Amino acid sequence: MALKPTPAIIGFGVREGALALFDKLTNKPSRPQRALEFLRRTVPPGNPSETLAAMDTFAREQRFLMNVGDVKGLILSRALKKSGAGNVLELGTYCGYSAILMAQQLASGGHVDSLELNAEYAATARQIIEHAGMAERVSVHVGAAVDIIPTLKRQYDLVFIDHWKNHYLADLLAIEEAQLIKPGSYVVADNIGMFDATGYLDHVRDCGRYDNTNHKAHMEYNDTIFDAVEVSILRR
């Protein structure tokens, strides 16, 4: 999936790249680590809603975070509710925002398995999830999704895909092959508007196995960059 080179995206990318370089040169902690420090200063432990609100504040006022965010998070929450809010598979933990968002809405006995390639992000996400009081409902697995997917033993009512964009299709195919989803399962893919999703969208829309809805939106914490979320329901 190639990034669509709109002026807004180019400007955003240049700005974030410069900030990331400055952070590296000045040995600043990663953005997830700084978000964790902010949460510990501002939010008492055990409150997932306040944790999410504080992460939104941090992302808007201090440094951008690659979360689904509060606006697109509503799309995810609606899909989760319609799916039955049981077991969830997440591809891309980052700092744990969407894992917390979904975990607090799970039906009794539901669980979130969240997969994260970056070990540092995963370690920080576990601490943020624990701070939110959701550690018992979320397991963070470290490694490439394509390697972890065949080892999972649950079937999932919802899959949320928000990791490396060029892996969306391959990882969904691996999920299908491992039979981790069943008729009625929801697959929610973020950033479908920002990135060239040819391949992934061709599959879910043309394979004849999914009912699809495209939700127009904007990039998290930025109303100048168009984005979209694709919600697909497995028929068979």
Secondary structure as UniProt FT lines:
FT   HELIX           7..25
FT   TURN            26..27
FT   HELIX           31..42
FT   TURN            45..46
FT   HELIX           48..61
FT   HELIX           69..83
FT   STRAND          88..91
FT   TURN            94..95
FT   HELIX           97..103
FT   TURN            104..105
FT   TURN            108..109
FT   STRAND          112..116
FT   HELIX           119..131
FT   TURN            132..133
FT   HELIX           135..137
FT   STRAND          138..142
FT   HELIX           145..148
FT   HELIX           149..151
FT   STRAND          156..161
FT   HELIX           165..167
FT   HELIX           168..177
FT   TURN            178..179
FT   STRAND          181..189
FT   TURN            192..194
FT   TURN            198..199
FT   HELIX           200..206
FT   STRAND          210..218
FT   TURN            220..221
FT   TURN            223..224
FT   STRAND          226..234
//
